[in-house]
Amino acid sequence: MVELMSELDSMEQMVVKAMQEIGATKDASPKTADDIAKKCNRPKGLINNKLVNLIQKGVVKRIAREKAAGYYLLHKI
């Protein structure tokens, strides 16, 4: 997974680090894009775009929920 971090752009790396720090590391503890945006101190729209990229790269999983989708990391880095 360490090699994968080098394939991510700096914002994607920031999102992954923020997700680790707030505990979005397993399906039992997904976090919202709002939670991640607050931790990164970046606009939610930017974070959503990066989350989509990370999902496409197989780093993040999205869970549809009633109010807001949850996201968690698929791999430990």
N, C-alpha and C positions, 0 to 999 in steps of 0.2 A: 504494500500500500504506500510505502514511502516513495517509491518511484512514481506512483500516481500523483502525489502532491506536486511533483515537478512538472507534471503535465497540465496542472490547473493554473489559471491566471491569478494574479494577486488578490482580486476580489473574491474569487472562488475559494482560495486558500483562507481568506479572512472569514468567510461564511462557515467553512468546515471547522476552523478553530473556535468560532463563537458557538457552534452547535456542540462541540466537545465540552466547552466551559459551562454551558447551561444544561448539560446532561441529556441532550437529544441523541443518545447513542444506542437506543434499542426501541423496538416497536411498542413496548409498554410505557415509554416516556417521550412521545413525540412532542415537538414544540411548533408553535405557529410561526408564520412569516413575520408577524408583529414582534414576537419574542426575539427572533433572530435579528431583525432590523434594529431593535432597541439595543441589543448587545453590541452590534457592529457600529451603531450610531450613524446609520446610512438610511436613505429613503427606502420605504417598503417596496416600491416599484422596482428599484435596482436589485434588491434582495430577491424578489420574486423571479426576475430574469435569471439571476445566478442560480437559484434553486432549480429552475427548469433545465439549465445547462448541466447541473450536477446530477439531476435525475437521468438525463440522456447519457451521461458518462458512467452511470451505474454506481455513483457514490452515495446518493441520497434516495430515500424512498418516501413517497407521498401517500398519506392515508386520508381519504375523504371522510369527513366527520360532519355532524349536524351544523355546527356554527362555522368553524374555520378548519381548513385542512391542516393536518399535522405532518411534520417532517422529521425524519431521523436518519442518522448515518448508518449505512449498510456495513461498513468496515471500520475496524479500529486502526488509527493511524499513529 
